[in-house]
Amino acid sequence: MIKIIRKNILTITGAIAGIFYWKFIGCSTGKGYIQSNPVKMTLYGTLLGGLSFNIFQSEIRQQ
């Protein structure tokens, strides 16, 4: 379990950041497609966190 968390720490951080972004900054009028829905915003944050994790992993492997 700890290995999974260590391996995907940026993905988890992205999901948490997506939740906080929706809660404190998100679209209050409900017209924003991603920002007005907490599930979509969490998935978007998870996607960005996972992509950034993969970028950093490939840089570490090349060195």
JOBEL-V633507 format. One line per field, one symbol per residue. ss: DSSP state (2 for helix, 1 for strand, 0 for the rest). phi: phi as a letter, one per 30 degrees, with the letter a starting at -180 (. if undefined). burial: # if it has 24 or more other C-alpha atoms within 12 Angstrom, else .. A space follows every 50 residues. Layout:
ss: ???
phi: ???
burial: ???
This chain:
ss: 02222220222222222222222200000000000002222222222222 2222222222220
phi: .ddddddcdddddddddddddddccedddicddcddcddddddddddddd ddddddddddddd
burial: .......#.##########.##...#........#.##..#######.#. .............
